[in-house]
Amino acid sequence: MKRNRLWLGVGLLSLGALSTSCSKEAPAPQAAPAPTAAPPAAPAPTAVAPEPPPRMAYAKLVSFFRPSASQAAVAKKDTPERIALGRMLFFEPRLSKNHDISCNTCHDLASFGVDGKATSPGHKGQMGNRNSPTVFHAAGHIAQFWDGRAATLEEQAAGPMLNPAEMAMPSEKHVLATLNSIPQYVKAFKTAFPGDKKPVSVTNVARSLAAFERELLTTARFDKYLAGDEQALSEQERRGLNLFAGSGCTTCHNGPSVGGTSFQKLGLIEDYPTEDKGRFDVTNDEEDMHKFRVPTLRNVEKTGPWFHDGSVKDLATAVRLMGKHQLGMTLSDSEVDDIVAFLKSLTGELPGPDLLAPPELPPSTASTPKPDPT
């Protein structure tokens, strides 16, 4: 069996669900949502495993997943008051025009930060044109959204409330009128932002949401492996990790989040059939055509369907497609099984109910704007 192994260092680009943060990746207000395309055919599975790549030393393997100096430098400290306010706002449906959509609607924290849909419905059932990525580990990303159009969690968090296809609030004034009509929120903003003359602001909504989202991390058996316990992974999982690294996947899927640190072209070796121009729509740079932010592979077992359009419903198929389109490889059955086994070792434990359980939200008052289904 002839196989083309390209040791390029460009890996499983489009696995994962992103991003990230409190948004379902809806189209720009003026754009109509694009239909979800059927995924390309995966290469036929092969029954006979070829010669595996040389076994890497443990020190080399773990080095791929260390935080970079820049990642360590941007770590932020958030106050408990801001985190608590952000948690309330994450679950707050009154930040949507019809009081029926919250951040948690598309990024269900009880389901590893996704809703399990190819694309997510917004106001009046309008569908986004990209898959809603997981909010977990989004703080480690180079940028937010599949196309990276938001540089920070704060910048991203402010967008969905005012997007007509998502939460559809008519204006910032309407957002502020809603929050200011609820005395408990006014008090919470003053406590979280004591130095601000006007603590209730859209900017501070975004800052609070970002503070909460930075807490959304999981710890997996893979972390025990990274900490020095080589037996934390099974023999098959270690084979999968070795193949994952030896094939070059770690050039893109690296760092503590196992991804999210760069933009890469989907279809680097063999064209991937998609009409989505990716980052090109942000930069208008031909070099960015069909480039997407590499997703995190943390909890990837739980965050399907996969790829930017949510078109792939089987993790093994996603692995085969990425081997084909990103590496020019036709993976054998045993190789796919080993890589999938490794990917499942990235499934972590969710935080406790003090973060993930829906908090008790303050009641509306007579001056709170009413739900508006129009």
Secondary structure, 3 states (H helix, E strand, C coil): CCCCCCCCCCCCCCCCCCCCCCCCCCCCCCCCCCCCCCCCCCCCCECCCCCCCCCCCHHHHHHCCCCCHHHHHCCCCCCHHHHHHHHHHHCCHHHCCCCCCCHHHHCCHHHCCCCCCCCCECHHHCECCCCCCCCCCHHHCCCECCCCCECCHHHHHCHHHHCCCCCCCCCHHHHHHHHHCCHHHHHHHHHHCCCCCCCCCHHHHHHHHHHHHCCCCCEEHHHHHHCCCHHHCCHHHHHHHHHHHHCCHHHCCCCCCCCCCCEEECCCCCCCCCCCCECHHHHCCHHHCCEEECCCCCCHHHCCCECCCCCECCHHHHHHHHHHHHHCCCCEHHHHHHHHHHHHCCCEECCCHHHHCCCCCCCCCCCCCCCCCC
